[in-house]
Amino acid sequence: MYIALRYTLKVAAAITTEEFRALSELRYRIRHFLSEGDAAAREAGLEPQQYLLLLMIRGLPEGQEAAIRTLAERLALKHHSVVELIDRLEAHGYVRRTRGHDDRRRVLVSLLPRGQRMLEAVARQRINELRSYGHQLVRAIDQLLNRPQKRHNNSRMKKWAMNRRRQKRGYGSRKD
């Protein structure tokens, strides 16, 4: 019984209806943002994956090079899929491939001016949308992150455990 009680005290409560709603709202907001981004990319004449590749090249963290392996990892795509995307973007004059200085087997990708302009057009629209509607996304995240972790019948279980320990030690077991 004590093991079951100890386990129950450490296990978080069932997910509340509010948490399901908040998770659903967050998923909805993320999906909406992504689908709007896909539409903005298509409007500019890019496929959504092409826009994302351009964005990854331009937005890499400082110190990282746009190697195919890095881009594949950041896009969560296979190496050969990224190579195909680069082929198409290179054919349109958006990117250029070069060999690594230290390792000639390593292929680096860079934006060309035309690719930079395409990326900026879509990114500007996306940033403006986030500035307008991003607070809804932030609110959905806050509903999940700022919710205190409640424990199922926590106070009742703690009182029961305390009384049980007291009884075992002989406190409160005498009758007056």
N, C-alpha and C positions, 0 to 999 in steps of 0.2 A: 504494500500500500504506500509506504513512504517513497519508494522509487517512482511509482506512478505519480505521486503528488509532486515530487521534485521535478520530474519531467514536465508535468503540466504547467508548473510555475514558469519554466523557462521557454515554453513554446508560445509564440505570439498568437494572438487571437485570430479567428477566421477573418478573412478579408471582408470588409464592410461594403455595403451597397455604395457608399460614398466613394470608397477607393476604386471599386469597379467603374463607377461613373467617371472618376477622374482619369483612370487609365484609358477608358474608352475615348474620352475627350482628347487626351494627349495623342492617342493613335490617330484620331480623326484630324487633328490640327497638323500633325506631321505629314500624313498622307495628302492633305490638302496643299500644304506647302510644296511637297515634292511634285504633285501633279501640275501645279501652277508653274513650277520651274521647267517641267518637261514641255509645257505649252509655250512658255517664253522662248525656250531653245528652238523649238520647231518654227516659231514665228520669225526668228532671226535666221533661219535656214540651216540650223544644226540639228542633228539627232541628239536626244538627251544624253546619251553616253559620250558623244563627242564634246558636248558642253562640259560635262563632268571631267573629262580628260584635260581639257584646256584649263579648267579651274584648278585641278590638282597640280598641273605644271606650274601655274602662276602662284598658287597658294601653299607650296611646300614649306615646311618649317625651315628656319634658317639653318644652314649647314648641310641640308640634304640636297642631293642632285636628282634631277628628273630622269633616273635610270628606269628602264622598262620594269624591272623587278619592283622598284619602289612604287611606281605608278600602279602596277597590278595589285600590290598589297593595299594601297590606299583606296583603290576602286573596288576591292574585293572581287577581282576578276582573274581569270587564268592568263598566264603570260601570252599565249597565242592570241587571245581575244584583244589584249592591249595592242599587240603588234598589228592586228587587222585595223583597229581604230586609228592607229598612227598612220598606217598606209593610206587610209581614206583622207585623213586630215592633211597629210603631206601632199597628196594629189591635188587638194584644193588650195594649197599654198598657205596653210594655217600654222604648220609646224615644220621643223627641220630636225633631222637626225645627224648626230656627229658621234665619232668614236671617242672613248675616254682617253685622257692623256696618259695615265699610268698603265691602264689595261685596255689595249686596243679591242678586246672582245666585248667590252662594255659599251652599250649604246645609250647615249644621252639624247634627250628630246628637249627642244627649246621652242618657244613661241616666235613666230614671225609677226611683223607688224599687222598683217591682215588678221591673223588669229587673235592678236591682242585686241584689235578693234571689235571683233565679234564677241569675244569674251566680255569686254567692258560693257557692251550694249546689253547683254543678257544680265550680267552681274549688277549693273546699275538698277535695272528693273527689279531684280530680286531683293536688293538691299532696300529699295524704296518700299517694296511690299512688306518686308520685315519691319521697317520703321512704322508703317501704318497699322499692321495687324499682328505684329510680333508679341504684343502684350497678351494676346489671347493664348499664344503658345506658352509664354512664360507663366501665365496664370494656371494653365493645365499642369505644368511641371511643379509649380509651387503647391498645388493641391495634394500632390503625392509626396513631395519631399518634406513639407512642413507639418504633415499629419503626425501627431504623437503616436508612438507605438503603444497600443493598448494590449493588455493581456486579458485573456478570457477569465472572467470571474476572479481576477487577481486578488482583490482585497478579501473576498470571502475565503479563497483558498489559503491565503496567508494567515488569516485569523484561525481557520481550522487547524493549520499546521502548528501554530503557536499554542493553541489549546491542547493539542495532542501531545506536544513536547512537555507542556506543564503537567499534564496528567501523568505522563511517564515518570516525571521527576517527583511526583507526589504532591505537587501544588494543586490546591483546589479540589483534591479528592476527598478531603475530610468533610464530614457532615457535622453541622453545628447542632 
